[in-house]
C-alpha cells in the first residue's frame, strides 16, 4: 500500500508538472493579443466606391498590354478572389456572400431590386415593398422586392449568413448606401450590384439603377449599354450630398455582351470583348480621376469569370483596391495566409474597416492589406491554381477507382483462392497504392501540368517507393511501416515548414474550392493519423528496443502528431486535433497493455478539452482579424450565444450528409466497410493467426478504426478524413490476409474450398 501511495504521489506530481510546463509554453510562445495598431482613419467625410463587373477574368486584368494592367494597377493593389458558394454558382451568390459577411446563398430573385418610384405591373415598387414587408420604402432609394424570399432561402439552407448585413451595419452607423447601374437586358430586370448596398430589410438610400441609367447604342450587342457619363454624374451628385457614403456601381455591359455571344461569330465576339475591356478600363480610370485616393476607397471586383474561363476550370475573380494604405502591389488577407488570394468576405471586412467599423464575430472575412509582390508571380499562382482544379478530379478519381478495384479483387482472391500469380499482382498493386499519397504530396516539386504526365509520374514514383520498401523491408508488414512512416514524416516536416507541398498537392485542399487555405486538410489529416497509428503498431511488434523506451518513443511521436495537427500556426485542423487527442491516447493505452476503462475514455476526453482550451487561449491572444476559424467561432460564441454553436453543428452535419452522397471518398469508405468485416469470418482463423503473430498490429487496427469513426463525426468533411484514415490500415490488413491465404502452410491453403461455402 505504501508503495502504491508513493507511486500515485509521483504520478500526480508528474501530471501537475506537465500541466504547468504546458501552460508556461502556451503563455510564452503564444503572442499576446495586441491592440490593432493599424492606422484608423479619423472620423470625417468618407467615401467607398465599389465597381462591380461581371464576366471579367483574372487573365483579362493581368494582360500585359491591357489598360487595366498598364494604367490602373500600378496605382493600387491586386488580388484574386475565390467563388466558393453553396450549391451551383451564381454571381448573385458571390455578391450575397460579400453582403452577408459569411458564405451565403441566393437565387436570381436577389437581383430584382427596383427604385421606389419604378412601376411594377402598374404599381410603384415602393408600395409593393411596403405591402410585402411592412417597412417604409426610401423616397429616393430602392427596394429588394423579393427580400422575404431571399431570407427564406437562406433559412432553408445550411448557410448562416444574414443578407444585407454589411449595408445594415453601415446604415446603422450613419453611413448611407447607394447603387448606380444595372445589368438589365431585353426586358429582364437584373441589378446585382445593388445587393452589396442593401440592408437586411432590402432597402438602399440612394439609387440610379432604373432603365434611364442605360442609353441606346445600336453598335453594342443588344442595343443598350451603360450611360457612363450619366453614371459618373450620379456619382458626383451622391458624394456631394452625403459626407459618409458607400456607392456600388454596376458595369453591366459585360453581362449584356455575354447574353449576345451565342449569336455572334468568333471574330465579332473577340472584337466586342476587346472593346468591352477598353471601355471598362476607361470608365474605371474616370472614376479614379474623380476620387481623392489619399482618403477615399475604390474597389474594382469581378462578380464572376466568363463562361469560357469557368469551363476551363478558372473559378477565380480579380479584385483591385485603391486608396489609403493600398500602395503596394499585392492584396493580402490573414484569412487565407496566401498573398494575393482572397475570399469574398474579405471585401465586406475591408469596407467596414475603412469606415472604422467591425463586423460581427460570426463574419469570417478579414480586412485586407497590401504587401510587396510582382504581377507575374500572381499570374503564375493563378495558373497553378487553375491547373490544380483541372487535374484534381480526374487524378483522384483514377486513384479511387484503382483502389476500389484492387480491394474488391483482393477480396475475390481471398474468398475464392486463385492462381499465385494473380495474388502477387494484386499484392504489388495494393502495396504500391499506399505510396500514392506521398507521391501526390511531392509531385508538385516537378512542376508537371499535364494529366497524362501527372498520372504517369505518380504511378512511377509510387512504384519506385514500393520497390525500395520491398528491398529494405524483409518482414511483410514492414513495407506498411515504411510507407506510413515516410509519408507522416514528410507531412509533419512540410507542415512545420509552412506547407509548401500541402498548398500544391492534388490530394490536399484547393484554393479554387475555397474551403481551406492553410494547415493540414482533411485528406492528409486522415492519412497522417491513420498512418502514424499503423507505423507505430508495426514498429512495436518488431523492434528490439526495451518495452519502456519503445512506448516512450511512441508517446512522443503521437504527441508531436497531435500538437502539429492542432497548433493554429501549423496544422490548424480542429477536427484533426480532436481526432488525434482522442484516438492516439486510447491507442497508446492499448499498446501499453491497459484495458480501456471509462476512466481512460474520460482522460482522453479531458486531454481533448485541454488541447482545445490551449488552442483557444492561443487564438484569443490575437487580434480578431488574425484569428483562425476556431478563434472566430469562439469569439462568436461569446458575443452571439449558444445559437452560434448550434448553427455550426448543423452546418457540419449538413455538409457531411451532402459529401456522403457526392464525394468519391464515400465509395472508398464503403469498400472498406464491406470487405474488412468479411475477413474476420472468411477464411476462418486467418486473421486470428495474423494477429497472434503481430499483437500490436491488432491494437493498431482498432486504433485506426477508432480514429476513422471520430474523424467522421467531428469533421465537416468527415467522410473524406474517415476514408483516408483507413487507407494504410485497411490495405495493410488485406495484404497480410492475402499472404496468409496463399502461404503453403496456411489454413486457407490447406482447405482452399472452405471459402466456397459462403
GIBEL-V203253 format. One record per run of one state. SS is the DSSP state (2 for helix, 1 for strand, 0 for the rest). FROM is the first residue (numbers start at 1). LEN is the number of residues. If there is no record, write none. Layout:
# GIBEL-V203253
((SS;FROM;LEN) (SS;FROM;LEN))
This chain:
# GIBEL-V203253
((0;1;1) (2;2;28) (0;30;16) (1;46;9) (0;55;3) (2;58;5) (0;63;4) (2;67;9) (0;76;1) (1;77;5) (0;82;9) (2;91;10) (0;101;7) (2;108;4) (0;112;1) (1;113;3) (0;116;3) (1;119;2) (0;121;2) (1;123;2) (2;125;9) (0;134;8) (1;142;3) (0;145;2) (2;147;9) (0;156;9) (2;165;8) (0;173;3) (1;176;5) (0;181;4) (1;185;1) (0;186;2) (1;188;1) (0;189;4) (2;193;4) (0;197;6) (1;203;2) (0;205;1) (1;206;3) (0;209;2) (2;211;3) (1;214;3) (0;217;7) (1;224;3) (0;227;1) (2;228;14) (0;242;2) (1;244;8) (0;252;1) (2;253;11) (0;264;2) (2;266;24) (0;290;7) (1;297;8) (0;305;2) (2;307;5) (0;312;5) (1;317;6) (0;323;7) (1;330;3) (0;333;8) (1;341;2) (0;343;1) (2;344;11) (0;355;14) (1;369;3) (0;372;3) (2;375;41) (0;416;4) (2;420;14) (0;434;2) (2;436;11) (0;447;4) (2;451;22) (0;473;5) (2;478;19) (0;497;25) (2;522;21) (0;543;4) (2;547;20) (0;567;7) (2;574;18) (0;592;6) (2;598;23) (0;621;3) (2;624;3) (0;627;2) (2;629;12) (0;641;1) (2;642;21) (0;663;2) (2;665;15) (0;680;6) (2;686;8) (0;694;1) (2;695;20) (0;715;3) (2;718;8) (0;726;1) (2;727;16) (0;743;4) (2;747;4) (0;751;3) (2;754;4) (0;758;1))
